[in-house]
Amino acid sequence: IKEYRQKHKNKLFLEPFSENETDGSEKYSIVFVPFTIDIPIGTTFDGKGKIFVWIGKGDCSQKEGMPDMFAVHEGATIKNLFMIYAPDGIHFRGSNASADRIVNLDVCEDAMTGKTTYDPTIKNISVTNSVFYNCADKGLQFDRIKSGLRVIGNKFINCFQPIRINKFIGSYEAKDNKIVGAKDYWYLLSHEKYW
């Protein structure tokens, strides 16, 4: 990725593009992403099993305020993709949204976040059948979700904090998740001392 960025540092990318897309072929599975991809209200973004590689600004560190690869708005769904090098992964920016079958390779800051600057009470977010590898910090950061968080059938592998929620959440369902190599399991359990 560093070599790619250096080679194309003077090129202005206005939208995501696939590897060798100019040959008219659909066979390529890598999509280079220079800016956040917005998933509008009520729509579904199907990645069709492709690998989405971040090439925009930011880095794979623990700095706050870096760009997200995907912004999922009210009632939208994101599914069926791999993602890597996203500074801040997926931001849920509205209620009643979902992510399904997302493979997060080497999570940077956080893989998925309930994020909004105008109303901290979003609700009804589902994360299902997804995989989170090597989270130096959090896999799921949902401390702004009011209620209705569903985390089902996911795998967290070598994640410092697999899931962070707030102690005031109204309803929270977590089942059939596998956690291997987590540094702090208690972040999943305690509602008294740590949030």
Salt bridges, closest charged atoms under 4 A:
ASP38 OD1 - HIS73 NE2 2.87
ASP59 OD2 - LYS63 NZ 2.92
ASP68 OD2 - HIS91 ND1 3.37
ASP68 OD2 - ARG93 NH2 3.89
ASP88 OD2 - HIS91 NE2 2.76
ASP100 OD2 - ARG101 NH1 2.36
ASP110 OD1 - LYS138 NZ 3.70
ASP137 OD2 - LYS138 NZ 2.57
GLU173 OE1 - ARG150 NE 3.45
GLU173 OE2 - LYS175 NZ 3.54
